[in-house]
């Protein structure tokens, strides 16, 4: 039986929400192994001069413990 742990992360991108999620997984993957999923809890964006400047996600990353 495997056991999973969940960490909460915040990430941002100037491209898209999907890219912000990938940034979160890539960065977490540098110190956490066996990532299984990411659950996006919240999506927000900053706006400047009527245009979206950055996309932000608040997500939960699940990974299997060794």
N, C-alpha and C positions, 0 to 999 in steps of 0.2 A: 504494500500500500504506500502510495506517495503522499507527501504532505506539501502543501503550498503555502507560501507567504505572500502577503500583499503589501505593497508600498504605494504611497500617494506621491505623484509627481506633478510639476508644473512645467510647461514648455511653451515656446513661442517660435513662430516662423514668419517671414515676410512673404511667403508664397501661398500657403493654404492651411486649413485645419488638418488635413491629412498629413502634410509635411510636418506640422507641429507634433503630431502623434508619432511620426517616424523619428523625429529628433529626440523625443522622450525615450523611445525604445532603444535607439542607438546609444544614447548617453548612458542610460541605465545598464545596458549590456556591457559597458566597460568594467563595471564592478559587480554586476549580478549575472549569474549564469542560469541557464534553463528557463528563460522567459517563455511563458505559455500564452499570455494574453494581455491586452490592455483594454480597460473599460473607461470610456470617456464620460466623465461625470458632468463636465461643464465646458462650454465653448464661448469665448468672448473675443472681441476684437477692439483694437484701438483705432480711432479715426482722426485723420488730420486733413484739413482743407477739403472736407467732404469725401475723402477716399480712405479705404481701409489701409492702415499702415502696417499693423501686425496682427496675426491670428494667434490666439492663446488657447491652450487646453489645460484642463485639470483632469488628470486621469489616474487610474489605479492599475498598476502593473502586477500581474501574478507570476510567480516563478516557483519551480520545484526546489525543495531543499535537498542538499546532497545527502 
